[in-house]
Amino acid sequence: MSAHAPAWAQHSLLASRRREFLGAPIHALTMAETLAIAEEAMTLRRPLHHVVVNVAKLVTMRQNAELREDVAGADVVNVDGIGVLWGARLCGVALPERVAGVDIMINLLSLCAMRGFRPYLLGAEQHVLDAVVARLANEHPSLSIAGTRNGYFKPEDEAGIVAAINASDADCLLVAMPTPRKERFLKRYRDELAPSFVMGVGGSFDVYGGKVARAPRLIQAAGLEWLFRVVQEPRRLWRRYYDANTAYAGLLCREFWERRWRRNAGL
């Protein structure tokens, strides 16, 4: 766990809302509460590492000790996937709502525009990154972007990228790279990175930049956003979602009955 973590662990809201589900820490926060904590971090210039968990990440964490450590070492962990929200509630873990990473990013960028905070955008393909910047210029003309860098770089380039981020005087850093690469990057450089609020946003640049369509709200609410993605890219995604969802169903079933047994046994 990084050196800054204890201060946030003692934060009254975060301490009171910390839960655990399938071995992962989760904070029972609303979108508004999450954004308030991010704003507090940037205002006070106090380092805060944010992550989200979905079904695929929870499953991968069971097999990947490094990813599990990266998530456990974060200061704030939101529930991104509706499957995680429903599964946690089924097992008696009270969570207020889904706080999707792409929605946090969109709201955070609006907050930056309103409050004068400067984001640094790292990740995705260059043409996607350009589309994100163009859309931000149209929707938030007052927003000052500290800097950008696409996600195609070698390990030996990382030190220079970190130096460029720090030189940009950014208030927050959004990392649009796949799991577990983004988690590894943020964990490795968290204590070196100058931006106060750092967050992995996965494929959110692809969505915001128009490369990938997002499911309509009714499909999201029905928990079928994953199926909408599979329909768009069946060859690439069907096996990934099949494996993750099947493994999650088994983990959830076992967790439900174990919790029920412990409750009945008075443990």
Disulfide bonds with the S-S distance in Angstrom:
none
